[in-house]
Amino acid sequence: MRFKPRILEAVAWGLRSGLEPVRRISSPPSTLSLLGQR
């Protein structure tokens, strides 16, 4: 494992930030209610 933890963290963060908007758009209105509660 020559990969540095920072690279793994950056990749994981990038995937999360990239998947969040996709989930909001493709997911049912239930997510909108969750966002409204925040």
C-alpha positions as CSV (number, residue, x, y, z in Angstrom):
1,M,0.0,0.0,0.0
2,R,2.0,3.0,-1.3
3,F,-1.1,5.2,-1.4
4,K,-1.0,8.0,1.1
5,P,-4.0,8.4,3.5
6,R,-4.5,11.9,2.2
7,I,-5.1,10.6,-1.4
8,L,-7.6,8.1,-0.2
9,E,-9.4,10.7,1.9
10,A,-9.4,13.1,-1.1
11,V,-10.9,10.4,-3.4
12,A,-13.5,9.4,-0.8
13,W,-14.4,13.1,-0.3
14,G,-14.6,13.6,-4.0
15,L,-16.9,10.6,-4.4
16,R,-19.2,11.8,-1.6
17,S,-19.4,15.3,-2.9
18,G,-20.1,14.0,-6.4
19,L,-22.7,11.5,-5.3
20,E,-24.7,13.8,-3.0
21,P,-26.2,16.0,-5.8
22,V,-26.9,12.9,-7.9
23,R,-28.8,11.3,-5.0
24,R,-30.8,14.5,-4.4
25,I,-31.9,14.6,-8.1
26,S,-32.5,10.9,-8.7
27,S,-34.0,10.1,-5.2
28,P,-37.7,10.5,-4.4
29,P,-39.1,13.7,-2.7
30,S,-38.5,12.1,0.7
31,T,-35.0,13.6,0.6
32,L,-36.5,17.0,0.1
33,S,-38.4,16.6,3.3
34,L,-35.2,15.6,5.1
35,L,-33.4,18.6,3.7
36,G,-36.3,20.8,4.8
37,Q,-36.0,19.5,8.4
38,R,-32.4,20.6,8.6
